[in-house]
Amino acid sequence: MALKDGLMFMSDTRTNAGVDNISTYRKMVIWEVPGQLCLTLLSSGNLATTQAVISQLEERGKAHDDRNPDLLSAPSMFQAARIVAETLHEVVATHETGGMKADSAFHATLILGGQIAGGPPRLFLIYPEGNFIETTEDSPFFQIGETKYGKPILVRAYDKDLSFEQAMRLLLVSFDSTMKANLGVAPPFDYHFYAADSLSRGRSGRIQGDDPYFNHISEAWGQALKDALRSLPEYSEG
């Protein structure tokens, strides 16, 4: 999500190809060249596709002169989003036309956010077809993957003036609500707060499922909902 103070990212780590094939994989990647750029990529969808995209982007960054287009040499966030979008589209097309088979489509969706020197922080949602959109004042945050359970909380409580700590609480409540309804989402949760104009990696880490703070947030939110329900006026006809 885009905030006044920067960009806030959070992702879960559960991948699932059926109830008997559940694994834990990191869905957040952070690249930085201190003083020049800091980029964060979140992924959702087919694991083979997302890992291929990330591998290609990282491989091109190892030899700037020999491998193009190089994400870390992008002159702007728009160009960085274009490079990621084209790479995703190429990987999806290769998998679908290369004779591979899968129980689910090879599609994936990505969120790219960050800042490159000379421009402002920007946040993009990238589709498997290779197109992308950017956050606006009317749409200041993006979700990918399982969205329907946690989105109402973000819609009601989001404010661009939220502090990092407040945004962290909001996102944990959103993820907790999603977890309660969908086994395809689970901790650990990775997070990264990018401070605007820092051009370097910000506060980041991982929250485990048994983290006392996360458990307190979950229990407090559940109790607050019960208390709010009891406090509402009774329905009366007419």
RODRENTI-654305 format. One record per residue (C-alpha): residue in three letters; chain; z, x, y. Coordinates in Angstrom, 2 decimals, decimal comma, padded with zeros to 5 digits, always signed. Layout:
<rs>
code/unit/z/x/y
Ala/A/Z/X/Y
...
</rs>
This chain:
<rs>
code/unit/z/x/y
Met/A/+000,00/+000,00/+000,00
Ala/A/-000,70/+001,04/+003,57
Leu/A/+002,39/+001,36/+005,77
Lys/A/+002,96/+002,39/+009,36
Asp/A/+004,47/+005,67/+008,16
Gly/A/+001,87/+006,45/+005,50
Leu/A/+000,76/+005,34/+002,05
Met/A/+002,92/+004,25/-000,89
Phe/A/+001,72/+004,48/-004,50
Met/A/+003,32/+003,35/-007,76
Ser/A/+002,00/+003,04/-011,31
Asp/A/+003,38/+002,23/-014,73
Thr/A/+002,53/+004,34/-017,77
Arg/A/+001,81/+001,89/-020,58
Thr/A/-001,61/+001,70/-022,17
Asn/A/-002,33/-000,87/-024,79
Ala/A/-005,19/-001,52/-027,15
Gly/A/-003,35/-004,20/-029,10
Val/A/+000,26/-004,79/-030,05
Asp/A/+000,12/-002,06/-032,70
Asn/A/-001,48/+000,57/-030,44
Ile/A/+000,74/+001,12/-027,41
Ser/A/+001,08/+004,53/-025,76
Thr/A/+002,40/+006,16/-022,62
Tyr/A/-000,04/+007,92/-020,28
Arg/A/+000,24/+008,97/-016,68
Lys/A/-001,99/+006,78/-014,47
Met/A/-001,42/+008,70/-011,23
Val/A/-003,05/+011,97/-010,22
Ile/A/-002,31/+013,84/-006,97
Trp/A/-004,52/+016,55/-005,49
Glu/A/-003,57/+018,55/-002,43
Val/A/-004,83/+021,45/-000,36
Pro/A/-001,90/+021,90/+002,06
Gly/A/-003,01/+021,51/+005,64
Gln/A/-006,41/+020,18/+004,59
Leu/A/-006,01/+017,13/+002,38
Cys/A/-003,85/+015,13/+000,01
Leu/A/-005,39/+012,56/-002,35
Thr/A/-003,76/+010,18/-004,82
Leu/A/-005,71/+008,41/-007,57
Leu/A/-004,39/+005,45/-009,59
Ser/A/-006,26/+004,20/-012,66
Ser/A/-006,41/+001,10/-014,81
Gly/A/-008,67/+000,09/-017,66
Asn/A/-010,23/+001,92/-020,58
Leu/A/-008,27/+005,13/-021,15
Ala/A/-011,27/+007,15/-022,33
Thr/A/-013,12/+006,22/-019,17
Thr/A/-010,30/+007,03/-016,76
Gln/A/-009,55/+010,35/-018,45
Ala/A/-013,25/+011,31/-018,37
Val/A/-013,44/+010,51/-014,65
Ile/A/-010,33/+012,56/-013,85
Ser/A/-011,53/+015,47/-016,01
Gln/A/-014,91/+015,55/-014,27
Leu/A/-013,35/+015,44/-010,81
Glu/A/-010,95/+018,26/-011,66
Glu/A/-013,62/+020,37/-013,35
Arg/A/-015,86/+020,20/-010,29
Gly/A/-012,97/+021,32/-008,11
Lys/A/-012,57/+024,60/-010,03
Ala/A/-015,88/+026,07/-008,80
His/A/-016,81/+024,64/-005,43
Asp/A/-020,19/+026,38/-005,22
Asp/A/-021,37/+025,67/-008,76
Arg/A/-020,26/+022,09/-009,38
Asn/A/-021,20/+019,29/-007,02
Pro/A/-020,13/+016,91/-005,73
Asp/A/-016,67/+018,46/-005,31
Leu/A/-013,94/+015,98/-004,38
Leu/A/-011,76/+018,60/-002,69
Ser/A/-014,64/+019,56/-000,38
Ala/A/-015,29/+016,00/+000,83
Pro/A/-015,44/+015,92/+004,64
Ser/A/-013,83/+012,47/+004,92
Met/A/-011,93/+009,87/+002,91
Phe/A/-015,02/+007,68/+002,85
Gln/A/-017,02/+010,49/+001,25
Ala/A/-014,18/+011,17/-001,20
Ala/A/-014,22/+007,49/-002,22
Arg/A/-017,99/+007,68/-002,65
Ile/A/-017,68/+010,71/-004,95
Val/A/-015,03/+009,01/-007,10
Ala/A/-017,04/+005,77/-007,22
Glu/A/-020,22/+007,53/-008,30
Thr/A/-018,34/+009,50/-010,96
Leu/A/-016,76/+006,32/-012,34
His/A/-020,11/+004,54/-012,43
Glu/A/-021,75/+007,48/-014,22
Val/A/-019,00/+007,66/-016,87
Val/A/-019,10/+003,91/-017,54
Ala/A/-022,89/+003,94/-017,80
Thr/A/-022,86/+006,93/-020,14
His/A/-020,33/+005,33/-022,47
Glu/A/-022,14/+002,00/-022,55
Thr/A/-025,61/+003,44/-023,16
Gly/A/-024,59/+006,33/-025,42
Gly/A/-024,11/+004,32/-028,57
Met/A/-020,32/+004,23/-028,34
Lys/A/-018,44/+001,17/-029,51
Ala/A/-015,05/-000,16/-028,49
Asp/A/-012,91/-003,26/-028,93
Ser/A/-012,88/-003,63/-025,14
Ala/A/-015,35/-002,74/-022,42
Phe/A/-015,46/+000,83/-021,11
His/A/-014,72/-000,45/-017,62
Ala/A/-011,98/+000,93/-015,39
Thr/A/-010,78/+000,32/-011,85
Leu/A/-009,36/+002,95/-009,49
Ile/A/-007,36/+003,16/-006,29
Leu/A/-007,93/+006,23/-004,12
Gly/A/-005,78/+006,92/-001,09
Gly/A/-004,83/+009,82/+001,11
Gln/A/-005,92/+011,77/+004,14
Ile/A/-008,39/+014,54/+004,95
Ala/A/-007,94/+016,68/+008,06
Gly/A/-009,72/+015,15/+011,03
Gly/A/-009,34/+011,54/+009,86
Pro/A/-006,61/+008,93/+009,38
Pro/A/-004,92/+007,96/+006,09
Arg/A/-007,15/+005,53/+004,18
Leu/A/-006,91/+003,51/+000,98
Phe/A/-009,80/+002,32/-001,23
Leu/A/-010,21/+000,07/-004,27
Ile/A/-013,04/+001,35/-006,48
Tyr/A/-014,87/-000,87/-008,98
Pro/A/-016,60/+000,24/-012,22
Glu/A/-019,97/-000,75/-010,74
Gly/A/-019,57/+002,11/-008,26
Asn/A/-018,83/+000,09/-005,13
Phe/A/-015,54/+000,06/-003,23
Ile/A/-013,59/-001,65/-000,46
Glu/A/-010,93/-000,45/+001,98
Thr/A/-007,62/-001,94/+003,04
Thr/A/-007,53/-003,96/+006,25
Glu/A/-004,82/-005,63/+008,31
Asp/A/-005,43/-008,79/+006,29
Ser/A/-005,46/-006,95/+002,94
Pro/A/-003,05/-004,01/+003,37
Phe/A/-002,43/-003,30/-000,30
Phe/A/-004,33/-003,13/-003,58
Gln/A/-003,33/-003,83/-007,18
Ile/A/-005,22/-003,03/-010,37
Gly/A/-004,47/-003,85/-013,98
Glu/A/-002,07/-006,74/-014,54
Thr/A/-001,66/-008,28/-011,10
Lys/A/-000,91/-011,99/-011,32
Tyr/A/+002,84/-011,79/-011,96
Gly/A/+003,81/-009,18/-009,38
Lys/A/+001,38/-010,01/-006,57
Pro/A/+003,19/-013,10/-005,19
Ile/A/+006,23/-010,93/-004,42
Leu/A/+004,11/-008,43/-002,50
Val/A/+002,33/-011,18/-000,60
Arg/A/+005,64/-012,75/+000,49
Ala/A/+007,61/-009,60/+001,31
Tyr/A/+005,12/-006,95/+002,46
Asp/A/+005,46/-005,67/+006,02
Lys/A/+003,63/-002,65/+007,42
Asp/A/+006,89/-001,53/+009,08
Leu/A/+008,69/-001,17/+005,74
Ser/A/+010,38/+002,19/+005,28
Phe/A/+009,71/+004,28/+002,19
Glu/A/+012,98/+003,12/+000,61
Gln/A/+012,22/-000,53/+001,34
Ala/A/+008,70/-000,19/-000,05
Met/A/+010,14/+001,42/-003,18
Arg/A/+012,46/-001,56/-003,71
Leu/A/+009,62/-004,01/-003,15
Leu/A/+007,34/-002,29/-005,67
Leu/A/+010,09/-002,04/-008,28
Val/A/+010,80/-005,75/-007,94
Ser/A/+007,07/-006,47/-008,32
Phe/A/+006,81/-004,29/-011,44
Asp/A/+010,02/-005,74/-012,89
Ser/A/+008,68/-009,27/-012,49
Thr/A/+005,43/-008,26/-014,20
Met/A/+007,32/-006,62/-017,07
Lys/A/+009,28/-009,79/-017,71
Ala/A/+006,02/-011,67/-018,38
Asn/A/+003,67/-009,03/-019,81
Leu/A/+004,35/-006,44/-022,51
Gly/A/+001,33/-004,44/-021,31
Val/A/+003,33/-003,13/-018,34
Ala/A/+006,37/-000,89/-018,82
Pro/A/+008,21/+002,13/-017,42
Pro/A/+008,34/+005,00/-016,73
Phe/A/+007,01/+004,35/-013,22
Asp/A/+005,41/+007,15/-011,22
Tyr/A/+005,58/+007,02/-007,43
His/A/+004,29/+008,96/-004,45
Phe/A/+004,93/+008,43/-000,76
Tyr/A/+002,39/+010,15/+001,44
Ala/A/+003,63/+010,65/+005,01
Ala/A/+000,84/+010,15/+007,55
Asp/A/-000,60/+013,37/+009,01
Ser/A/+001,43/+015,60/+006,68
Leu/A/-001,69/+016,67/+004,71
Ser/A/+000,55/+017,63/+001,80
Arg/A/+002,19/+016,03/-001,20
Gly/A/+005,11/+013,85/-000,22
Arg/A/+008,12/+012,55/-002,06
Ser/A/+007,14/+011,81/-005,65
Gly/A/+008,71/+011,43/-009,04
Arg/A/+009,21/+009,25/-012,11
Ile/A/+011,60/+006,36/-012,70
Gln/A/+012,61/+005,88/-016,33
Gly/A/+013,35/+002,51/-017,90
Asp/A/+017,07/+003,32/-018,17
Asp/A/+017,34/+004,51/-014,56
Pro/A/+020,55/+003,03/-013,06
Tyr/A/+018,87/+002,29/-009,73
Phe/A/+015,98/+000,42/-011,37
Asn/A/+018,37/-001,57/-013,55
His/A/+020,45/-002,46/-010,50
Ile/A/+017,32/-003,63/-008,65
Ser/A/+016,28/-005,75/-011,64
Glu/A/+019,68/-007,39/-012,07
Ala/A/+020,21/-007,92/-008,33
Trp/A/+016,78/-009,52/-007,93
Gly/A/+017,36/-011,87/-010,85
Gln/A/+020,74/-012,92/-009,48
Ala/A/+019,34/-013,37/-005,96
Leu/A/+016,69/-015,76/-007,31
Lys/A/+019,34/-017,80/-009,13
Asp/A/+021,51/-017,95/-006,01
Ala/A/+018,54/-018,97/-003,86
Leu/A/+017,60/-021,74/-006,30
Arg/A/+021,13/-023,16/-006,24
Ser/A/+021,19/-023,10/-002,45
Leu/A/+018,02/-025,16/-002,01
Pro/A/+018,44/-028,84/-001,08
Glu/A/+018,07/-031,45/-003,82
Tyr/A/+014,87/-033,45/-004,01
Ser/A/+015,11/-037,05/-002,80
Glu/A/+012,33/-039,59/-003,07
Gly/A/+011,08/-041,06/+000,16
</rs>
